[in-house]
Amino acid sequence: MATSASPLTRSFDDMDDSFEISFCREKVEAGHKRYLPLFNALKLAEELILGEFRAADERAKNSRKSYQHLSLAAVGSGLAAVLLGICEIGLAKFRPHASELPFILLESSATFLCLWCIFRGTVKKPKNHWLLARYQAENLRLLKFKTLMDSRLWCDESGGIDRSGETSSDHVRDDVRAAVRALHGLVYEDVQERAAQGVIPDVSEIHCPDNCHEALHEIIQYYCEKRLGTQMDYLAAKSDEEEKGGTMSRLLTTVLFFVSFGLVLFHASLVSTEYVHKDKPNESLAGVLVLGAALLPAMVAGIRTYRASREFERNALRHRATLHSLEGLNVEMGKAKNLSRKFRIARTCELILEFDSCEFMRLLREVEWYG
């Protein structure tokens, strides 16, 4: 799930468990052993995953901001250069003796700025850094909740030790460390390759020991509130945000397109009428109509390039589709009476969120950010 830095969605945090850890610690110290597996899992995630997640999330936010600023500057300056060039042609027709120097200077400046933005984006690769850091952050988030539902942590009080002298929780800790190291060592080319691959579901059986039912109920309750509830709230807010972001630009391109088309029809009607009545053509008005009909499509092209770099509507549709799936599973979670079924539903929720993360990478990987 791509975390946004916007004020609307920055409060949806399912990684910081400081409150839950403090609550579970108090319960365990008071003798309520049912909270021990959840406490152990949350402490492990805080120790091994949270710091790496925050670092990757911060890199993703900074790179995303840099990418969007460069993209907007490249598209805006390129559009300005085209519009100034068209205006320069119009000036030469309507005012042949007027100085073209101001237009030439402004057009050259806009062109230079556009090329500089493209060069900087090509060298610095902010989009690549954004997608890499976002991939790392979202997979660390998935790792946290995968660890939470690892059956080796559910009944750790048995104290079983294998031949190497390690307990089940020690093996979980080693596996998490290895997974974190693997994610930390990724480069953008690895993310490109993985984005082209599918997600393989975990089809292993889930066994919920009778002596751990109370502890597992606490884990499921935590999952529903912290993970499922938070993600559904995030998706609902983010889909609305993306939809609103695309509505204005979509409306603007539609209006500009039809106004441009209307100018062309008006020009054709004007010229035809003057030709039929043998009147002298109104060259000034005809020239203005032609200039407007040339400027507006250029503006539409610039706005559409900006829209394509943000993928407003596609992201909104992706969020709504994922939200619909999670809402259906949340209903099933409420109906389920069997613990094993609840854990299977939770595992399916994680699978859907992993699919969503991969779809985000596929969607943004090939975006042409400067047109």
N, C-alpha and C positions, 0 to 999 in steps of 0.2 A: 504494500500500500504506500503510494508515494506521499510522504508527509510534507505538507506545505507549511511555509513560514507565515502565512497570512494570519491576521488577527482572528479571523473567523474560526480557523481550524487548529491553531497552535495549542489549544487547551486539551486536545484529545490525546492524552499520554497514557499508554498502556505498558510502559517500560519502568517507570519509577514506582517501586514498591516499598518505599520507606515507611509509609503508614501501615501497610499490611504486615510488613516484617515486625514492626513494633507491636502491633496487635497480637500477632501469633506468638511472639516471644513472651508476652505477658501471660497468654493462655497456657503455653507450655510450662512456664515457671510456676503457674498455679496448679499444675498437675493434669491439664487437659491434653493427653497424648494424641488426640485426634488431629491436632494442629501441627504435629511434628513433621510429617512428610511435606506439607505445604511450606512450612517454615524452612526446612532444609533446601527445598527446590528454589524458593525465592532468594535465599541467601547465596546459593550457588550462582544463580543468574545475576545477582547484584555484583558478586565478586568477579566473575569471569566474563560477563556479557555486557553489562550496563555501560561500563566505561568505554569499551570499544564501540558500542552502538552510538553513544553520544558524540564521540569523535567523528564517526562516519556520517552521522546525521548532520552535524555542523558543517562538515566538508560539502555535503550534498546541498545544503541550503545556500552556502556561499557561492558554490559553483553555479547553481541554478540562477541565482541573482545576477552573476556576471554574464552568464549565457543570455539571459533575457535582455539585459541592458545592451549588450553588443548586438544582439539580433534586432532590437528596436532601432538602435542607432544606424545599423547597416541598411535596414529597409527604409527608414525615414530619410536618410541622406541620399540614398539612391533614388527614391521617389522625388525628392526635391531637385536633384540634378536633372531628371527627365522633365519635370514641370518647367523648370527654368529654361531648358533647351527649347521646349515648345513655345514658351512665352517670347523667347528671343526671336524665333521665326516669325511669330505674329507681329512683334515690334518692327521688324524689318519690312513687313508688308504695309502696316498702317502708318508708321512714322519712319520713312526711309532715311531721314537725315538725323534722327535721334541717335545718341551715343549708345552703343551696345556694351560698352565697357563694364558697367555695373552688373549686367546679366552674366557677362563672361566671367567676371571675378567670382560672383556668387555660385555660378555653375561649376567652376573649377574647384572652389572650396568644398562644395557638396560632394563632388566626385572624389576628391582627395580623401575626405572624411569617410566616405563609403568604402573606398579601397583600403584605407587604414583599418577600419573595423573588420573587414573581411580577412585582411592579413593577420591581425591580432587574434581573431577567432580561430584561424587556421593553425597558427603557431601555438597558442595557449590551449586550444581545445577545451574550452569550458564545458561544452555539452558532454564530451567524453568523460571528463572528471565528475560531472554531475551524475551521469548514469552509473558510472562505476561506484561512486560513494553511495548512491541511493540503493543500488543492488546489494552492496555490503550491509547497509543499515537494515534493509527489509529482511535479508536472510538472517541477520543476527536476531531480529525480532521473531522470526519463525523458529529459530533455534531455541530461544527462550521458552516458547510454549511447547515445543517438541520435548524439551527437557522436563518441563512441568509434568507432562503426561507419560514420562518414562517409568514403566512399571518397576524398574530396579530401585526407584526412590520411594515407592509406596509403603513398603513394610521393612524399612531399613533397621528397625529396632531388633530384628532377629540376630544381627551381628555376625552373619555368616562370613567366613574368610576362606578364600580359595587357596590354591597351592602357592601362589606368589605372595601371599600374605595381605591381599587387598580385599576390601569389602565391595559390595555392589555399587555403593555410592562413590567409592574411589574410581571404579571403572567408568561411571557416568562422568565424573569430573575430568578424567583423562580424555574421554571422547569429546567433551565440550571444548576443552583446551585445543584439541587437534582441529576441531571444526572452526574455531575462532582463528587459529593460525592460518588455516587454508583460505578463509575469506579475506584475511588481512593481506595475504600474498597475491591476491588476484590483480590482474591488469585489465585494461579495457578490452583487449582482444579476447580474453577469457569470457567476459560478459557477453560480447558479441556472439561467441560460439554457443554459449549456454542459452542465449535468447532464442536461438534457432532450434533448441531441443525442447522436448515436452517434459511434463512433470510425471514422475512415476509414483503412483499411490502406494502407501504402506498397507498391504493386505494381510499382515500378520494378525493372529487371533489376540483378543484382549481378554485377560483373565483378571477378575476382581476378587481377591481372597475375602472370605467372609469376615475374617478378623480385622480387615482394614476398611470395612464399609463406611464407618463414620469419617475416617480420614479422607476417603475418596469423595464423599459428599462435600467436604470442605473444598477440595480441589476443584470439583465441578462448579460449585457455587462461585468460587473465585474466578474461574474461567468465564462463566456466563456474564458476570458483572464487569470484570476488568478487560477482558478481551473481546467477547462477542458484543456486549453492549457498547463499548467504546468504538469499535469498528463500525457498527451500524450507525451510530451518531455521526461519526466522521464522514462516512460515505453519503449520508443524507445531506449534511451541510456542504460537503465538497461538490456534490453533483449540482446543487443549487448555485453555488459560487461559479462553477464552470459554465453553467447554462446562462447565467446573467452576463458573464464575461463575453460570451459569443453572440448574445442577442443584439447588442448595440452595433457591433461591427457587421453582423449579417444584415441588419436593417439598413445601415449606411451604404453597403455595397449595392443592395437592391435599389435603393433610391437613386444613387449616382448612376447606375446602369440605365435605368429607365429615363432619367433626365437627359442623359447623353443621347439615348435613342430618340427622345422627343426633340432635342435640338437638331438632330439630323433630319427628322421629318419636317420640322419647321423651316429649315434651310431649303429643303427640296421644294416645299410648298411655296416659299417666297420667290425662289428663282423661277419656278414654273409660272406663277401668277404674273410676274413682271415680264416674262417672255411672251405670254399670251396677249397681254395688254400693250405690248411694245413699249413698256416704260423703261426708263433707264434704271438698271439694277442699283439697289442700295448696297454699295460695296462694303460700307462700314458695318452695317448690321449683318450682312452675310458673312463677313470675316469674323465678327464676334461669335456668331453661331458655330462656324467651323472650328474656331479656337476652343470654344467651350466643349464641343463634341470630341476634340482631341485630348483635352486636359482630363476630362472626367474618367475615361477608360484607364488612363495612366494611374489616376488615384485609386480606382477600383483594383487594379493589379497590385498596387502597393499594399492596400488593406488586406487583400486576399493572401498575399505572401505573409503578412503579419499573423493572420488567422491560422495559416497552415503551420507556422512555427510554434503556435501555442496549442493547437489541436483541441479547442474548447469543446465542441460538440461531441467529438469522439470520446474524450475523457469523461464527459458528463454521462454518455451512454454506458461507458464501461463501469463507472461508479454505480449507476442505477441497476445495471444487470447484477453486479456483485451484491449490492444491497438486497435485491429481490431474493437471491439465493440464500443469503444469511438470515433474512427474515423468515423464510420458509423453514430453515433448519432450526431457528430459535423456537418456532412453534412446535416442531417435533421434539426439541429438547424438553419443552414444558410438558409434553404428553408422555414422554418416556418414563417408565417406572423402574426399568432395569438399569443398573449402573453400567454394565458393559455396553448397552445401547447408547447411554449418554456419552461414554467415551468414544464410541464409534462416530457419533454425531460431531463431537468436538474435533475428532481427527478429520472428518469431512470438511468442517469449517476451515481448518488450517489448509487443507488441500485447495479449497476455493480461493483463499487469500493468496496462496502461492501461485495459483493460476493467474490471479489478478496482477500480481507483481511481474510475472513473466510477460503478460500481455502489455503492460506498461512499457517494458523494455523493448518489445517488438514494435510498438507504436512509435516511440520516440527515437529509436535507433536510426531510422532512415529519413528523419525530418530534414528538409532543406532549410536551414536556419536563416539564410540571407537571400533566398530567391534564386 
